[in-house]
Amino acid sequence: MDDSDAGRVVPLHRAPARRNVVLAMKRGCFGRCPRCGHGHLFRAFLKTAERCSTCGLDFTAHRADDLPAYLVIVIIGHLVVPSALWLETHFAPPIWLQLTIYLPVTLLGSMALLQPVKGAVIGLQWALRMHGFDDQRSSDIPAV
């Protein structure tokens, strides 16, 4: 090593290519593989497939856990609560009518959003290389 290399930092490994977060979340939201956009992400309502049928991406590493449910609660809550307050202040319908409106809207809205939100969370995890979606396993990364 000569004097011209003295101040230069030499990386131990190459940084992986960046993944498109928005595209991966959009693909996941539509129930498709976040990598290729063709294979199915889910094998049942909220059960993810073992791997993509097209590109072979392993989905078993994802850890969406409770985040999709929390996000659905926030989204539906921000839609239903202001609507309920507006309806109550402008029309003051009887309680039975309010319950027949808000309960089904909340239930059906939550059920409709759960799978797309979970798919988007899995797409986000893949794009950010979280929870086993990294191309390099921990054993492949050189020790410092």
Residue pairs with C-beta under 8 A, 6 or more apart in sequence:
12 142
12 144
13 136
13 141
13 142
16 129
16 134
16 135
16 136
19 126
19 127
19 128
19 129
20 127
21 123
21 124
21 127
21 128
23 37
23 127
24 34
24 35
24 123
24 124
24 126
24 127
25 34
25 120
25 123
25 124
25 127
26 120
26 123
27 33
27 34
27 37
27 41
27 119
27 123
28 34
28 41
28 118
28 119
28 120
28 121
28 122
28 123
28 124
28 126
29 116
29 117
29 119
29 120
29 123
30 116
30 119
31 40
31 41
31 42
31 115
31 116
31 119
32 38
32 39
32 40
32 41
32 119
33 39
33 40
33 41
33 52
33 54
33 55
33 57
34 41
34 57
34 122
34 123
34 126
34 127
35 52
35 55
35 57
35 126
36 52
36 54
36 55
36 57
38 52
38 54
38 55
39 49
39 52
39 53
39 54
39 55
39 57
40 49
40 52
40 53
41 48
41 49
41 52
41 59
41 119
41 122
42 48
42 49
42 115
42 119
43 49
43 50
45 114
45 115
46 114
46 115
46 118
48 59
48 60
48 62
48 122
49 59
50 58
50 59
50 60
51 57
51 58
51 59
51 60
52 59
57 126
58 132
59 122
60 132
61 131
61 132
61 133
62 122
62 125
62 126
62 131
62 132
62 133
63 125
63 130
63 131
64 118
64 121
64 122
64 125
67 121
68 114
68 117
68 118
68 121
69 114
71 117
71 121
72 110
72 113
72 114
72 117
73 110
75 113
75 117
76 106
76 109
76 110
76 113
79 109
80 102
80 105
80 106
80 109
84 98
84 102
87 93
87 98
87 101
88 98
124 130
125 131
125 133
126 133
129 135
